[in-house]
Amino acid sequence: MIDRIKLSEHMYLDEVYDVRTYHYHRLLNRFNALILGIDTNLISSWESVRQFVGVPMSINDWWSIYIKFNGDVDKTDKYIRAKKIDQWSGGRTPQSPWYSKGSMHTIKKDKEGIVLPNSLKAIDSTFKEIKDLYKAQKFVYDNSKTIGITRMEVNVGWLHIDTKPTSVTIRKQFKSELVTFDSDSFEYNWKPKNI
């Protein structure tokens, strides 16, 4: 039996990385490098959003397939690619179709392939219901400074949060460009433009 490693009340280490990166570090017993590779503010910020929203937030969901194939990375990777199961909503390597060298999702590795400390600064999460996505976005908008999130995407079907250092606050960024409010009422009235 392969045990999951918990990062917070609702987040597991396998949710943050693709199956091959996770498996490689598992074989070397270098889980500490994976943990240290995540910006610590990112874990606590994500958990704050999750606790506020009160419903599951999915990042990468390949774990059950990995267990089904008894940790066989080749079978797992082949299956999740064929079924288009997400494995790139946390860290991204050059094998990801959405890889970009300067992205906050990009995980940096040393010459042995070990994840470097504090290199992952972005996570995307999905929700079963759009109202929960809006609720999460509104919470991030209202609390970004307190919880340590510096950037968020709207007008997409998921919650993107990251901790990239920036001088532009989320409130300033979205108030001027991307967000309208239907009213001051909190419950489900947050609705970014163009969705």
C-alpha positions as CSV (number, residue, x, y, z in Angstrom):
1,M,0.0,0.0,0.0
2,I,1.3,3.4,-0.9
3,D,0.4,6.1,1.6
4,R,-0.6,9.7,0.6
5,I,1.4,12.6,2.1
6,K,-0.8,15.3,3.6
7,L,0.3,18.9,3.2
8,S,-2.7,20.5,4.9
9,E,-6.1,19.5,6.1
10,H,-7.4,19.1,2.5
11,M,-4.3,19.0,0.3
12,Y,-2.1,16.0,-0.6
13,L,1.4,16.1,-2.1
14,D,0.3,14.0,-5.1
15,E,-2.3,16.6,-6.1
16,V,0.4,19.2,-6.7
17,Y,2.8,17.3,-9.1
18,D,2.5,15.2,-12.2
19,V,2.7,11.5,-11.8
20,R,6.3,11.1,-13.2
21,T,7.8,13.8,-11.0
22,Y,6.0,12.4,-8.0
23,H,7.1,8.8,-8.8
24,Y,10.7,9.7,-9.4
25,H,11.0,11.4,-6.0
26,R,9.1,8.5,-4.4
27,L,11.7,6.0,-5.8
28,L,14.5,8.2,-4.4
29,N,12.7,8.7,-1.1
30,R,13.0,12.5,-1.7
31,F,9.5,13.6,-0.8
32,N,11.1,16.4,1.3
33,A,12.3,17.9,-2.0
34,L,8.7,17.9,-3.4
35,I,7.4,19.5,-0.2
36,L,10.1,22.2,-0.1
37,G,9.5,22.8,-3.8
38,I,6.2,24.4,-3.1
39,D,6.0,28.0,-1.9
40,T,4.8,27.6,1.7
41,N,2.4,30.6,1.2
42,L,0.7,28.6,-1.6
43,I,-0.2,25.7,0.6
44,S,-1.6,27.8,3.4
45,S,-3.4,30.2,0.9
46,W,-5.0,27.3,-0.9
47,E,-6.1,25.8,2.4
48,S,-7.7,29.1,3.5
49,V,-9.7,29.2,0.3
50,R,-10.8,25.6,0.7
51,Q,-11.9,26.0,4.3
52,F,-13.9,29.1,3.4
53,V,-15.6,27.6,0.4
54,G,-16.4,24.4,2.3
55,V,-16.5,22.1,-0.8
56,P,-13.8,20.0,-2.5
57,M,-11.4,21.8,-4.8
58,S,-9.7,19.5,-7.3
59,I,-6.1,20.1,-8.3
60,N,-4.6,16.9,-9.9
61,D,-6.6,13.8,-9.6
62,W,-4.5,10.9,-10.8
63,W,-3.8,9.3,-7.4
64,S,-6.5,6.6,-7.6
65,I,-5.2,5.5,-11.0
66,Y,-1.7,5.2,-9.6
67,I,-2.9,3.0,-6.8
68,K,-5.0,0.9,-9.2
69,F,-1.8,0.2,-11.2
70,N,0.2,-0.5,-8.0
71,G,2.5,2.5,-8.5
72,D,3.4,1.6,-12.1
73,V,4.2,5.0,-13.5
74,D,4.2,4.0,-17.2
75,K,0.7,2.4,-17.0
76,T,-0.6,5.3,-14.9
77,D,0.8,7.9,-17.2
78,K,-0.5,6.2,-20.3
79,Y,-4.0,5.8,-18.8
80,I,-4.3,9.4,-17.5
81,R,-3.1,10.8,-20.8
82,A,-5.6,8.6,-22.8
83,K,-8.5,9.6,-20.5
84,K,-7.3,13.3,-20.2
85,I,-7.2,13.1,-16.4
86,D,-5.6,16.2,-15.0
87,Q,-2.0,16.1,-13.8
88,W,-0.8,19.6,-14.8
89,S,-2.9,21.9,-12.5
90,G,0.0,22.3,-10.0
91,G,3.6,22.0,-11.1
92,R,4.5,21.8,-14.8
93,T,7.5,20.3,-16.5
94,P,8.5,20.5,-20.1
95,Q,6.4,17.4,-20.7
96,S,3.3,19.4,-19.9
97,P,1.3,20.7,-22.9
98,W,0.9,24.0,-20.9
99,Y,4.6,24.3,-20.0
100,S,6.1,27.8,-20.1
101,K,9.5,28.5,-18.8
102,G,8.5,31.7,-16.9
103,S,5.2,30.4,-15.6
104,M,4.6,30.3,-11.8
105,H,3.4,26.7,-12.5
106,T,6.9,25.7,-13.7
107,I,8.9,23.5,-11.4
108,K,12.6,24.0,-11.5
109,K,14.9,20.9,-11.0
110,D,18.6,20.4,-10.4
111,K,20.8,18.4,-12.8
112,E,19.7,15.1,-11.0
113,G,16.0,16.0,-11.6
114,I,15.3,16.9,-8.0
115,V,12.8,19.7,-7.5
116,L,14.4,22.9,-6.3
117,P,13.1,24.6,-3.2
118,N,10.3,27.2,-3.4
119,S,10.0,26.9,-7.2
120,L,6.3,26.1,-7.5
121,K,4.2,29.3,-7.0
122,A,0.8,28.5,-8.7
123,I,-2.1,26.1,-8.4
124,D,-5.3,25.7,-10.4
125,S,-8.3,24.2,-8.8
126,T,-11.7,23.2,-10.2
127,F,-15.1,23.0,-8.6
128,K,-18.2,20.9,-9.3
129,E,-20.4,24.0,-9.3
130,I,-19.6,27.4,-10.8
131,K,-21.1,29.2,-7.8
132,D,-18.4,27.7,-5.7
133,L,-15.7,29.0,-8.1
134,Y,-17.2,32.5,-7.8
135,K,-17.4,32.2,-4.1
136,A,-13.6,31.2,-4.0
137,Q,-12.7,34.1,-6.4
138,K,-14.6,36.6,-4.2
139,F,-12.9,35.3,-1.1
140,V,-9.4,35.6,-2.7
141,Y,-10.3,39.1,-4.0
142,D,-11.4,40.2,-0.5
143,N,-8.5,38.5,1.4
144,S,-5.6,38.3,-0.9
145,K,-3.2,40.3,1.2
146,T,-4.1,38.4,4.4
147,I,-3.8,35.0,2.9
148,G,-0.7,35.6,0.8
149,I,-2.1,35.3,-2.8
150,T,-0.7,37.9,-5.2
151,R,-2.4,37.0,-8.4
152,M,-5.6,35.3,-9.5
153,E,-7.1,34.6,-12.9
154,V,-10.8,35.3,-13.7
155,N,-12.8,34.6,-16.8
156,V,-11.6,31.0,-16.8
157,G,-13.5,27.9,-15.5
158,W,-11.1,27.3,-12.6
159,L,-9.4,29.1,-9.8
160,H,-5.8,30.1,-10.5
161,I,-3.9,31.5,-7.6
162,D,-0.2,32.2,-7.3
163,T,2.3,33.9,-5.0
164,K,4.5,35.7,-7.6
165,P,5.9,38.8,-6.1
166,T,4.2,41.8,-7.6
167,S,3.6,45.4,-6.7
168,V,0.0,45.4,-8.1
169,T,-2.6,44.2,-5.6
170,I,-5.4,41.9,-6.7
171,R,-8.0,44.5,-5.7
172,K,-6.4,47.1,-7.9
173,Q,-5.8,44.7,-10.8
174,F,-9.4,43.4,-11.0
175,K,-11.3,46.5,-10.0
176,S,-10.0,48.3,-13.0
177,E,-9.9,45.5,-15.6
178,L,-11.7,42.3,-15.1
179,V,-14.4,42.2,-12.4
180,T,-17.8,43.6,-12.0
181,F,-20.1,43.1,-9.0
182,D,-23.8,42.6,-9.3
183,S,-24.2,44.0,-5.7
184,D,-22.4,44.2,-2.4
185,S,-24.2,41.1,-1.3
186,F,-21.6,38.3,-0.7
187,E,-23.5,35.2,-1.5
188,Y,-23.0,34.1,-5.1
189,N,-23.2,37.6,-6.6
190,W,-19.5,37.8,-7.4
191,K,-19.4,37.3,-11.2
192,P,-16.4,38.2,-13.3
193,K,-17.1,39.6,-16.7
194,N,-17.4,37.4,-19.8
195,I,-18.1,34.1,-18.1
